[in-house]
């Protein structure tokens, strides 16, 4: 038994002087996971965001639900928004009523700063938006990008022929 213990001790001592095998290289840490970019925000999506901001800022003068078939006025504005959501200019493109065009312009200013546009929609650091305001007889409005579609007319024609 002593002989066996001596043999094991000799092997252990001999092994101490032997060079140790090189360590296996450590694997590189995994690359940080970056979420793939989502699809770019479309102009229609951005216009809905803008319309929502305008309606929230002007809730006392807006209406919900289906617009009536006969509107008091349809006002079309063009406005420029910079990359931070600041309104840089507003102009009337169409209006039958200057007073209601003023209401529409003030509604944009009341919502400022607007949601910042996604960079992919900017041209020279700005975006040009054209939006439509639908006014009822009582002066309340909806912004077309969020307006409910008008109900379909009855199947019966409006004008009867003989």
N, C-alpha and C positions, 0 to 999 in steps of 0.2 A: 504494500500500500504506500510505503514511503517512496518507493521507486516511481509509482504512478504520480504522486503529488509532486515529486521532483521534476518529472517530465512535463507536467502541466505548468509548473512554475517556469521552467526553461522556455517553453513556448510563449508564455506571457511576456517574459523579459525580452525575448528575441523580437517579439512583435512590437515592443515599445520603441525600438530603435529603427524600425522599418518606416520608410516614408509613408505618409498617409495618402490615399488616393485623392486627386483633386476633387473639390466639391463640384457637383453638377451646377451649371449656371442657373441662377434663379430666373424664373420666367419673368418677363417684363410685366409691369402692372398693366391691367387692362386699360385701354383707352377710355377716357371719360365718355359716358353715353350722352349723346346729344340727340334730343328729340328731333325727328325729321321735321322739316318745316311743313306746316299745314298748307292747304291750298290757299292761294292769295284771296284776300277778301275782295269780292266783286263790288262794282260800283253800286249795284242794286242793294246789296247788303249794307254798304256804307250809307246810302241814302235813307234806308230804313232806320239806321242808328241816328242819323241827323233828325229825321222826322220825329222819332221818339223823344229826342232831347227838346225839340221845339214844342211838342205837345205837352211835355211835363212842365216846361217853363211857362206855359200859357194856358194851363188847365181851365182857368175861369172863362176863357173865350173860345174853347173848342167844343166839339160834340163827338159822340161815339155812335157807332151803328152805321147803317146803310145811308148814304147820302140821298137826298130826295132827287127825283128825276129832273125837276126844274130847280136849278140853283140860282141864287141871287147874283152870284158872280164867280168867275173862274179867273184867278190872278196867277200869272206865271212870273217868277222872279229868277234872275241869274245872280249868283253870288260866288265870290272867291274866298277860299279858306286856305290859310297857310298850314304848314306842317304841324303847328301846335294847336290848331283848332280856332285860331283867331280869324274873325271875319274881316277881310281886307277890302271888300267892296260889295255893294248890292245895287242891282238895277232892275227896273220893271221891264219885262219883255212883253207882257200882255195884261191889260186890265180894262174892264168897262167902267170902273169906279175908282177914282184916285184915292178916295178915303179908305177903301178896303185894301188898296195897294199899300197904303201907309200902315194899316193894321198888320199886313203880312210882313212888311219890312221890320216893323217893331218886334214882331214875334221872333224873327231871326236874331235880332240884337239882344232880346231878353234871354235867349238861350245861350248866348256867348259866355265863355268860350265853348265852342261846339266840340264834339268828340274829334280827337286828332285823326286825320285820315291815315290809312295805312301807307307806308312809304311807296309801295308798288303802284299806288294810284296817283302819286304826285308827279307833276310836270313842272320842272324848274322851281320846286319847293312849294307848289300850290296846286290846288284843284279847283276847277270851275264846275259848279253845280247848277242845274236847272231844276226847279221844283215848282209844283202847282199847289195852290191853295183853293179849296172848294168851300165857298161861303153859302150858308143857308140864308133864308129871309131874315132870321133874327140876328144876323151878323156873326154868328159862331162859325168856326171853320174846322176843316180837317186838312191834313197835308196828304197829298195824293199817294205818296209812297206807302202810307199806312192806312189809307181810307179803305173801308169795306167796299167790295164791289156793289154796284147798284143792282137791285133785284131785276131779274129779267122781266121784260114787259109781258103782259098777258098774251096768250097765243092769238087773241083776237086783234085784228089790225086796228090802228087808231083812226084811220079814215076809211069809211065804208064806201065802196063803189057800187053802182047799180048794175 
